[in-house]
């Protein structure tokens, strides 16, 4: 077993990968119960000197110049990237910023590599994380990056000030202190150990971009209405036309002097899964399209000049239930609603619009999920829904709503899939339980405002997580007071399990705790899981420098600094 210390001058990429599998870092990781896989990084070295590491395109002799035309939804509810939870922000804004550390775009994000921090050390007790920053990095406004900027960024992420809500705060709940011992050193101390690859994956999240302290101070730490603020990233913002285009140009002062290759990027607004998005790619009005419909995907796959990638997405598609309002305050009613939905039919409803899969309250493609064959034996997931509907009617009768419920306000995000599902859910609840819903379709910003403020009965939409690990999304989506707990669901038994799930390092024991939490949610649902999303990317073969085939989600590898045009 080799000693996991960096060779003089830092590790090469190959040595870095080998160190994660063979070195002392892997031994320590094993002791903490780490499990490799996307969403959690492959085992991360406990100490890494990456001063000589330089990111470049994977192909030899990449060409410079040209403007990438990229089709993706770009209708943000606001402009504060940390507070956002939608690709409408990060899809276009990600290229303006850098992270402390990042995921490698060349291997679909499977590996963590240096970014603004070139090196790191993790203490033996896994309670202290120290990062060394690059010298001479500048923000777009010419200001020099220092550790105080990183500290201000993470102080806000970890403990958002009043009026600021950041979904990723739960990732750093164990952080006790953040200090900047000198201009280029940032140190995080934890109050208890957490799995190393969990913490490093949290730091590497594409959402956790580094901002300038002065930018935060000048705007009272809330950037929701600040359309353009400086990052350190490979591109700078030029102009934005609402619902049309977001234009970026190459940052000539980028700290990685070899990047980016492109002169600029034009992000064209196109609704996810829409025929218009597919048409834009197939007609070559754009070079790359993200979140495409399956029909367009099949046409792209059949074209030898194009490529298509399909991968799992870090999103649950669901209907939230306002647990503080009317009949929905009763757990029996919420379980009845969940049992009344034929989830296989809901997936089939959108099969030509969006690729989806059946699941419950846990990512169905993760190691923590109940196997699909076992899940299909439960009421609510069985191929024949008759038994589930009978139980649902019995629960409604016991709750005093045997004759149904009238006048529910069902808020629908203005996206084709949500509008289709809303009609299907409306029909299923009416037919099974005599529940009447009034559909109210709204734009994304209104949807998020209404669900955050509890101005709804039912609300169909989607939310994201950063990691596959339940310590991320269980805390954000389901725990009392979680930043994305839009149902205002609060169950003490569930909350009591969360510290145990967060701190347990034995994989088998941890999975058993997760299963207990899952069964609490089955009996007392925090939301109605509709399906779990997949993503289709379509692009022309001349778009190089990227590797989307094994992505998990669409939020970590969005900088486009290694992409180039072979034409």
Secondary structure, 3 states (H helix, E strand, C coil): CCCCCCCCCCCCHHHHHHHHHHCHHHHHHHHCCCCCCCCCCCCCCCEEECCCCCCCCCCCCCCCCCEEEEEECCCCCCCCCCCCCCHHHHHHHHHHCCCCEEECHHHCCCCEEECCEEEEEECCCCCEEEEEECCCCECCCCCECCHHHHHHHHHHHHCCCCCCCCHHHHHHCCEEEEEEEECCEEEEEECCCCCHHHHHHHHHCCCCCCCCHHHHHHCCCCCCCCCCCCCCCCEEEEEEECCCEEEEEECCCCCCCCCCCCCEEEEEECCCCCHHHHHHHHCCCCCEEECCCHHHHHHHHCCCCEEEEEEEEEEEEEEEECCCCHHHHCHHHHHHHHHHCCHHHHHHHCCCCCCEECCCCCCCCCCCCCCHHHHCCCCCCCCCCHHHHHHHHHHHHHCCCCCCEEEEEEEEECCHHHHHHHHHHHHHHHHHHCEEEEEEEECHHHHHHHHHHCCCCEEEEEEECCCCCHHHHHHHHHCCCCCCCCCCCCCHHHHHHHHHHHHCCCHHHHHHHHHHHHHHHHHCCCEEEEEEEEEEEEEECCEECCCHHHCCCCCCCCCCCCCEECC
